[in-house]
Amino acid sequence: MYFKSKDRSLFQSFMLIILLIAMVSCQTQPVRVSIAAPGNLQIEEQDIVQIQQGYKDGRFTVKEIVQAYLDRIGTIDKTGAGLNSVITINPDAIQIAEVLDGELKAGKSRGPLHGIPVILKDNIDTHDKMATTAGSRALMNSFPLKDSYLAARLREAGAIILGKANLSEWANFRGQLSTSGWSGAGGQTKNPYDLSRNPCGSSSGSAVAVAANLTMVAIGTETNGSIVCPAQTNGIVGIKPTVGLVSRSGVIPISFTQDTPGPMGRTVSDAAICLGALVGVDSADEKTLASKGQFYTDYSKFLNKDGLKGKRIGLDKSALGINYKVDSLFSQAVDFLKNQGATVVEIGAIDDKAVGNYSFEIMLFEFKDGLNNYFKSLGPNAPIKSVEELIAFNKKDSVELRYFNQRYLELAQQKGALTSEDYRKVLAKLMKGSRDEGMDRVMNRNDLDAIIAPTGGPAWKTDLTNGDYDQIGTSSAAAQAGYPSITVPMGFIDELPVGISFFGRAWSEPILIEMAYAYENGTKFRRAPRFLK
């Protein structure tokens, strides 16, 4: 085509404007990583009930479902987006699936988790071909002598352990300036909503695997925030149970007082179904003795769409005024709760700094005692036999201390025994401050069924030099008291999910599940990640 000089000039100017607009658009719009879906089996955003119905109808087999998840892990986690959420794949997963298919063919189902893929945080023991590392290079060849209580419960229920999830090393209680989702054994886990951002920790890989549809459900562990923070940052549901509801035997510990495993899923329903398979009294964990008569093997009965009606809920304002975008979403959430028939009462802050100091001291005491006992459980061939040996290993290793130190391990090593008067005094102060003068007092004084708060803020940029930068965290009050909390998606801020938390008294999981389910059912904020970068 030929243009006269004047026309050509106008055309060139027009094309220059178009080019500039395109350049600006490319700079401001996030780039989505292209992910090819392996196979023809639709597993994205499916829930437990749908998968079970598919088995019943004969639309697919357990083996086909397991293979689809394994293919997706290979396509998205190890290549593609490179999420790095799975540290180890179970080499026997397909063989186990075939056994479970045989049971279904014979008319036998072990229950709602029969044939359901689950990933365990890699601080949970399994007695199989998978090591349990806590993310540490010191334990990369550590194979426990038996299943953890919860792994055994999952197997009995028919769940298939697909693999182990990466985590913040030693559940994020090793040293200062740590980066959530990083471990010496597994490297850095990425947030699937924005690959440059952090997944939060320490159950980072568990949350990311669920969010990215690499598993149906996952098990995380929490001492303070390690289930609810990664759950909210990755747009899923996390249940942090009452301490003692789920056994910790065979789980690499931080704190006997505060540690608890818990389920993580894309829906409240999936998390509730999974919770029912985990509970039980375990003689190897004395905390579970108090759960007798308090737990349910079926929490799905509490999935009530009207679960907010008539509830009296306390509003913890301590996290407000930090991020106006979070405040706005939380305000909308409060309006929804009221519209659903709940009464919302403003209360004072329930997070006490002094109690936090007591909690930190208790964690140091119990970290040393718990780790030393765990190393003994590995038998005479344990690769590490004490906290002292672990500290020495890290000093010699080329990777472990590259990004942050081991100050908490060193402080723990200096602590005395749990029989010491110092320990007992601090523990008494923690229990009194977190329960009698904390959660219990606030809830009793205001006649509350639960307390709500924003779970956290949007994910921050991962920074291995400076460590984590999280503006908001509201997990402490429930964690220090050993009480339950549930986080549910509350909305999005610039493509990044944030959550709302429901806290309650000891053993109040049924009430919290009712409210969380009603909120989730009425808002439906969950959406799959797009792997932006």
N, C-alpha and C positions, 0 to 999 in steps of 0.2 A: 504494500500500500504506500502510496506517495502522498506527502503533505507539502503544501507551500510553507515557506519559512515561518510565517506568522502562525499558521496552524500548528506547525511542528513545535514551536516554542510553547504554545498553550498546552499542547499534549504533554510535552516534557515536564512542564510545571505541575500539571495534573498528576502525572505518574510519580513525581517526587513527593507530592503530598500523600499519595496512597502509600508509598514506601515508608515515609516517616510514621504514619499511623500504624503500619504493620510492625515497625521496629518497636514503637512504644508498647504496642499490645503484647509483643513477645517478652518485653521486660517486666510487664506488670502481671501477666497471667501465669499461674503455676503450670509446670509441665507434668503431664501424667505419664508414668512409666507404663508402657504397653505390656500387658500380661496375657499370654495365650492360655485359654482354659484347656487343660488336658482332658482328652476323652470326651464322651458324650453324656456322662452321668452328671446330673445337676446336684451339686452339694452346697453351693453357695447359699448362705442365709437360711438353710434348712434347720429345723429344730428336732428335738428328740422324738416328739410325738409323730412328726411327719416321717422320719426315718423308720420308726417302728411300724407305722402303717404300710410303708413300702415293703418291709420284710413280710408283713402279714399278707399283702396282696401279691407277693411274688414278683414285684417289679424289679427288684435287684437283690443281690445276696450280700451277706456281711463281707465276704471277700471282695466283692466289687466296690463296696463303700470304702473299705480300708485301702484298697489299691488306689481309688480316686483321691483320697486324702494324701497318701504317700506321693502320688504323682504331683499333686498340687504343692506339696512341700518342696519337691525337687524343682518345680517350675518357678515358684515364687520366693521361697525362703533361701534356697541355696544359690539360685541364679535369679534372673529377672530383677525384681525389686531388691533382692539380697537382704531380706529382713533380718536374717541371722537369729531367729527366735528359737530354733530347735537345735539343741547341742548334740543330741544322739537319737538315732532311729532304732527302734526295736527290730532286730533282725528276724524275730520269730512272729511278727505281727500277722503276716499272711497265714502262717500255719495255725495260729490261734483262731483266726477268722474262720478257717475251714472247719475246725472243731465246733465252733459255735453255729456254723451253718448246718452241720450235721445234727446238732441238738434241735434246731428249729425244724428241720425236716422230719425229725422223730416226734414232733409235737411238744417239745419241751422248750420253755422260755424261762430264763432266770429272773426276769422282771424287766422294768422299763429301761435299764441300762444294757440289756442284752444286745451285743453287737455294736455298742456305741463307742466310737473312738475318743480317747482321753489322753491328754499329755500331762505329765507330772513335772513340776518344778524340780530342777536337778539338785535339790537338797532332801529329796524323799527317797528312801531306800527301796530298791527292788532287787530281789534275788533272782537274777537272770543274766543275760549277756551284756547288760548295760551297767556301766560304772555309775556311781553316785559321787559327784565331785564338789558340790557347793560352788562350782565355778572356779575352783582352785586347781592350779597345775600340780599341787602337792597330792591331790586325790584323783588324778586322771586315770590311774589304774587301780582304783579302790572298788572292790566288788563286795558289797555287804553279804553277811552270812545268812540273812533271811529277809523276807519282805517286811516293809513297814506295815503297821496295823491297817492303815488306810489303803495301801496297795493291795493287801490281801482281801480287804472288803470289796474293793472295786472288781477284782478278779472273780470273787464269789458271785457278784452281781451281774457278771457277764460283760463288763466293760473291757475294751481292748486298749492296753497301754501302748500307744503308737510310738512314744519316745519320751525324752526328757527335754525340758525347756531351759534355755539360757536364763541367767539371772544376774542381778548385781552380786558380785562375789561375796561369799559369806553373808548373804542376805543383807548386804549394804551396811555391815557393822565391822569393817576392818580398819578403816582409817579416814583421815580428813581429806576434803576436796575430792571425794569419790564422784564418779559419774554413773548414774543409774543405768542399768542394762549392760554394763561392761563387766566382763570377767576374764581372768587370765586364761582360762580354759576355752572360753567360747567367743571372746571378742565382744564387739559392740552390737547390741540389738537396736534396730531402727523402728521408729514410729511409722505404721503403715499409712497414716493420713498425710504425713509430710516426712519424707525420709531424712530430712536434715534435722528433725526435731526428736526430742527424747521420749522414750516410752514410759518413763518413771520406773520406780523400783520398789521392792526388789524382785517381785514376781513379774518381771518385765516380759520375758519370753512367753510365759503362760498367757498373759493378756494379749500380746501381739498375735500369738498363734490362734486364739479364739477370734479376735477381731478380723484377721485376714482369712478366716475360713480354712485354716490348716488343721483344725480339729473341731469336734462338736463342743466339747467342754475341756477345761483344764483345771488343775489343782494348783493353787498358790499357797503361800504361807505368809503370815503377818505377825510382826511384833508391834509395829506402829506404822500403819499406812501402806504396808507392802502388798496388800491385796487391793485396797480401795483406791490408792493413787494410780497404779497402772491400769486398773479397770476403767476409771473415769477418763484417764488420758488417752485410752485406746477405744473409747466408745462402747464399752460392754458393761455387764452387770457383775458385781463382785459381792460375795457374802463373807464377811468376817465374823465367824460364830463366837458365841460365848466361849471363853477358855475352858476346856474340859468337855465340850460337846463332841469334838473330834479328837481322837488320840494323836499324840505327838510321838509315840514310840516309833523309832526308826526314821525320825525326821531330824536332820542336823540342826541343833538348837542355837538360839541366842539366849532366850529368857524362859525359864520354867514358869514364871509368873505371867508372862504376857503372850507367849507364842501360841499360835493356832493355825492349822491348815484350814482352807476353805475353798469352795467351788467358784469358778469363774465361767460365765456363759454369755451368749448373745442375748438371752432373754431371762427374765426372772423365773419363768417356768423351768427352763433347763437347769439353772443353778439350784432351784428348789428340789427338783427331782434328784440331782446329783447329791445334794446334801443328805437326803434320806439314806443313801447307800453308805455314807461315811461314818455315821454316828454309831455309838455303842460303848459299853463299859469295857475298858481294857485294863487288866490287872497290872500291866507294865507301865501304865500312866495313871498315877493316883488322882490326878485332876479329874479324870473321867468318872470317878466314883460318885461325884456330886451330880452327875448328869442322869443317874438312874431315876426313872419316872419323869424326867424332864424332856426327853427327846422323842422324836417321831421318826419312824422309818419311811413315812410318806408325808412329805411337806406339800405335795401338790394339792392336798385338801384345803390349803389356805390361799389358793390362787383365786381371790375374790375380787371381781370387778367393782364391787361396791365397798371395797375394803377401807376407804377413807371416810365413809359416812359415819358420823358420830364420834370420830376420833379427836382427841385433844392433843395438839402438837405444839411443842415449844420451839420457838425460833431463836437459834443461837446467832447473834449479830456480830460475833467477834471477827469473822472473816470478811465482813462487809466494809466498804470504803477503801478497799485496796485496789480493786480492778472494776471500773464502772461497767464494763461489758459483762462480767460475771454477775455483778449486782443486778443488772437489767434482766438477765435470764432467771435469776433466783426470784426476783420480784414477780415475774410471770408465773413461776412455779408455785409461789405462795398463793397467788390469785386462783390458780387451778385447784389447789388443795381446798381452798375455801368454797369454791363453786361445787366441789364434790361432797360437801357436807362436813368438812373438818373444821374445827375451831383452832385457830393459830394464835398462840400467846407469845409475846416477846419476853425473853428471859435474859438474865445476865450471862456473861461469858462463863463457859464451863471448863475452859482450858486454863490451868493454873501453872505458872512458871515454876513455883517451888515444887509442885508435884512432878513436873518434868525433870527437875534435878534429881529427885528421889528415884525416878524411873531409870534415869541414866546410870546411877550408881548400882541399882539392882541388876541392870543388864550386864554391867562389868563383872560383878560377882558371879552371876549365873552363867555368863558366857564361858568363863574359864572352867567352871565346874561341869557344865553341860558338854563342852567340847572334849574335855579329858575323858569323860564317861563314854561319849560317842566313839572316840578313838579306841577305847578298850573293847567296845562291842564288835569291832572289826576283827578281833582275834589277834593271834601272834604275828600274823603276816601284814598287819596294818602298815601302810606306807608312812604314816605319821602317828606317833604315839602320845603326843602331848602338845599343848599350846606352845611350850618352850621350843619344841622341835619345829613347829610350824613357823614360828618367828624366824628361826635360823634358816629354814628352807627359803623363805621369801627373800631374805637378805642376799642369798647366793643366786637366786633365779634371775634370769635376764629380762623377764617380762613383768613379774608380779608387782614390783615397786616402780614401774616406769611412769605411771600417771598419778598415783597418790600413795600415801604412806600406810603404815599399819599401827597407827597410834592407839587405836582401841584395843587391838590385840595386846599391845605392850602394857596398857593400863590394866587390862583384865588379868594379865599374868602377875601383876603386883598385888592382887586382891587375895584375901584370906579365904578360909573355908566358909561354907554356908551355915556352919554351927557357931560362927563367931558372933559376938554381941553386936559388933558394928553392923553386920548384915541384918540381924533381927530387928534392930532399931529402925533402920532405914526402910525395911519392908513394912513394918507397922505404920510408919508415917505415910508410905505410898498408899497402902490400903485405906487408911483413914481419910487421906486427902482426896483420893480419886473416887471413893465410894461414899462413905458416910457424909463427908463434907463436899462431895462433888456431884456425880451423876445422881445418886440416890436422893440427896437433899433437894436438888433442883427439881427432879421429877415428882417427888412426894409433895413438895411445897406447892407446886403448880398443878398437881393431879394430872400428870401427863401420861399419854400412851407412848410417845416417842419424842425425839428432838430432831430437828432438821438443820442442815447447813450446807452451803456449797462444798462439794468434796474437794475441789481444788480449782486451779486456773488452767488455761490452755497450755499445751506442751511448750517448753522452752527449747532453744537451740542446743543440741548436744555439744558440749565443750569439754574435751579431755584435758585441757590445760587448767581451766578454772573450776571444773566440777559443776555440780547442779546449781540451777538457779530457779527455784520454785517459789512463787509469790504467796501461794495460799495452801494451807493444809489444815484439816479439821479432824484428823483421825485420833488425836492424842487422848482426849477425854475417855472415849470408849476403850481404846487400846490399853491405857494405864489401869483402868478399872477391870479389864478382862471381860467387857460387855460387848454385845453384838452390834454390828453396823452393816448396812447394805447400801451400796451406791448404784444408781440407775442413771442412764443418759438424761441430761437436762437440756441439751441443745448444742449448738455449734457457734464458735467464734472464729471467723475466717477459716473455715474448713477444719477447724480443730474441735473435737468434742470436749465437753465438760459435763460433770455429773452432780447430782444431788444425793446427799447421804441422809439415811434414816438411822438414828441411834436409839437404843433401848436398854431396859434393865436386863439383868442376867436371865437367860433362857427365854427371852421374848422374841425369838426368831419367828414364831407363827404370826404375831402381830405385825412385825416389820415386813414380813413377806406379803401379808395382806395389803399393806399400804403401798409398798414398792410396786406390787403387781398392778394395783388400781391406778397408780400414777403412770406407769409404763403403758398400760392398756389405753389410757385416755390421751396420751401425748405422742407416743410412737416416734421418738426422736432417733432411735437407732438407724444408722445407715452404713453400708459397707464402705471401707476405705477405698481411695482412688490412687494410692501410691504416688502422691505428688512429690515433686522435688524442685 
